[in-house]
C-alpha cells in the first residue's frame, strides 16, 4: 500500500516544506537542513515499511502463520497438531503375549505396542508424530529382547499419522468457518468434528441413511401380538420382541435423526476398520446410539462407513520413442496413472458428484512420460469410455496391459 513512499520522496517533500517557510535556505545535499532531514526520512521510510507489514498481518488472507493462528483463535480454531501413525503388528508364535509399551524399531523411527488385537496381532503407535510413521517398508526389530518372539512384521496401516496442519490448509479452513457456520449437528458441524479426528482425510455427510424405510411400515400389523405368544425363545429375546412391538405400536420407530458418515483416511485411501471404529466411537458409540454420548447431538443415530476402493484395470497401445520399450517405461507409467488416481481420491470429499476416471486424462499424462511417443486404444476395465465410480468409491489401480501393437518410432 505504501510502495510509493520512498526515501527520496520523503526527503524532497520535507525540503519543499522547509523552503515554503524560508526560500533562502540552503537545501543542497550536505547542508545543515539536508543533514537534519535525511536521517528522519530514513526512519520514516522504515515506519511505512512496518505499516505495510501491519496491514498484511491484520488480514487473514495475507497473515503469516503466527498471526493467522492468533486471528483464527478468535473463532476457536487452531491448527490440527501432528498425530502418530498406528500400525498392525503380527507376531509369531500367535499365542505370544506382548506387554503394552514393548518397543520396536522400523527404519529410523520407534514404535510401541498400544493395544492387543488377539491372534498374534497388536496395534503399535509411532513415538514420532507425523506422516513419516506411515512408511513401514523396513524390517521390524525389537528394541529390547522379547523372549519367545520368532518373527514380527507390519501387516497394515491402521490409522495414518498426519503432519501438523499446513498453513494454507488452515487458512482455508478459517475462511470456510466464516462461510458455513458449524452448529448443533448441521452438516458443517459434522464435517468439522470428523475432520479433526486423527487419521481422517475427508468426510461426506448424508441425512436419513435409512430413508428408504417408511415409518408406517414399522407399525405392527394385526396378528403380531398373537404370533408373539406362540414364539418359543429365551426370555431375553421375548423381552426384546416386546420392546420393539410396543415401540412400533406407539409410533416411536422412525427414520428421523439418522446420519450416515462416509470417511476417507488422510492418505486418501479406504480407511481401516480400526479407523472407522475410532470415528464411530467418537461421534456416536454404537452401544449408546442416539444418546448424545459422543460428539453427535442427542437424538442423532450416526452410522460411520469407509469409502470403498474400486480396482480399475487399464489397457492401451503405446508407441515408443527410439530405443525404448515397455520394460523401460512401465514403472513411470504405473506411477503416472497412480498419481492421477490419488489426485482424484484427494478431491472425493469436496465433490458432490461421483468421481470420473477420464481416458483423456490418462492419455495426456502418459504422453508426458519419457520414452512414450504416442498412445491410443485406451480402455478402462475393458471399455473404451470414461469410468464413472460410485458416489462413495475411489479408484485404485489394478493391472496395466500394454498392447503388443505399440512399436518404437
C-alpha positions, 0 to 999 in steps of 0.5 A: 500500500505504501510502495510509493513512499520512498526515501527520496520522496520523503526527503524532497517533500520535507525540503519543499516544506522547509523552503515554503517557510524560508526560500533562502535556505540552503537545501543542497545535499550536505547542508545543515537542513539536508543533514537534519532531514535525511536521517528522519526520512530514513526512519520514516521510510522504515515506519511505512515499511512496518505499516505495510507489514501491519496491514498484511498481518491484520488480514487473514488472507495475507497473515503469516502463520503466527498471526493467522493462528492468533486471528483464527483463535478468535473463532476457536480454531487452531491448527490440527497438531501432528498425530502418530501413525498406528500400525498392525503388528503380527507376531509369531508364535500367535499365542505370544503375549506382548506387554503394552509399551514393548518397543520396536524399531522400523527404519529410523523411527520407534514404535510401541505396542498400544493395544492387543488385537488377539491372534498374534496381532497388536496395534503399535503407535509411532513415538514420532508424530507425523506422516513419516510413521506411515512408511513401514517398508523396513524390517521390524526389530525389537528394541529390547529382547522379547523372549519367545518372539520368532518373527514380527512384521507390519501387516497394515496401516491402521490409522495414518499419522498426519503432519501438523496442519499446513498453513494454507490448509488452515487458512482455508479452513478459517475462511470456510468457518466464516462461510458455513457456520458449524452448529448443533449437528448441521452438516458443517458441524459434522464435517468439522468434528470428523475432520479433526479426528486423527487419521481422517482425510475427508468426510461426506455427510448424508441425512436419513441413511435409512430413508428408504424405510417408511415409518408406517411400515414399522407399525405392527400389523394385526396378528403380531401380538398373537404370533408373539405368544406362540414364539418359543425363545429365551426370555431375553429375546421375548423381552426384546420382541416386546420392546420393539412391538410396543415401540412400533405400536406407539409410533416411536420407530422412525427414520428421523435423526439418522446420519450416515458418515462416509470417511476417507483416511488422510492418505486418501485411501479406504480407511481401516476398520480400526479407523472407522471404529475410532470415528464411530466411537467418537461421534456416536458409540454404537452401544449408546446410539442416539444418546448424545454420548459422543460428539453427535447431538442427542437424538442423532443415530450416526452410522460411520462407513469407509469409502470403498476402493474400486480396482480399475484395470487399464489397457492401451497401445503405446508407441515408443520413442527410439530405443525404448520399450515397455520394460523401460517405461512401465514403472513411470507409467504405473506411477503416472496413472497412480498419481492421477488416481490419488489426485482424484481420491484427494478431491472425493470429499469436496465433490458432490458428484461421483468421481470420473476416471477420464481416458483423456486424462490418462492419455495426456499424462502418459504422453508426458512420460519419457520414452512414450511417443504416442498412445491410443486404444485406451480402455478402462476395465475393458471399455473404451469410455470414461469410468464413472465410480460410485458416489462413495468409491475411489479408484485404485489401480489394478493391472496395466496391459500394454498392447503388443501393437505399440512399436518404437518410432 
